[in-house]
């Protein structure tokens, strides 16, 4: 069963949904989801010119015979300086589909991994009357070590967001943008109660 997540800033604890935070870790599904998310972030705008696209004359470089040199055709061939690129990159997309049930299971696996390891904590946004990086740093210092991911709701938690976003080694994301790759790649996961609710709705079966 999923344990209660303690508050590192604030008091009390929040009970986690067992259906979401007690999922057994499934490596193939998590790998597929992470690969899809990272591929979707690639812009795919790399582009090179082929021999038909370079601005160069199509005339034969020099006559076929009598020069003592090897015969040569167009100057735009890939083996010549200034010529086109053979098999170079062209604009493309790297996205591929992952089934909805697989995405949700991967998210449940990632959240459950933090819950099982005790690297999941909560922060009460009401504890930040004003932005305070020092207060956020003190809260995190008592919660293990390593890269941290802080997930907040988009509205009503601006002071907490501003408190955490300036800390070194801390990534801050809204709950609707936190993906499996972000959660798995973090050594520590910090959530607000509203972020827990949003992630629970996204990961629910």
Secondary structure, DSSP 8 states (H G I E B T S, - for coil): ----EEEEESSSEE---HHHHT----HHHHHHHHHHHHHHT---------TTTSS---SBSS-SSSSSS----BTTSTTSTT---TT------------HHHHHHHHHHHHHHHHHHT-EEEE-GGG-SS--HHHHHHHHHTS-SS-EEEEE-SSS-HHHHHHHTTSTTEEEEETTT--HHHHHT-SEEEE-HHHHHHHHHHH--
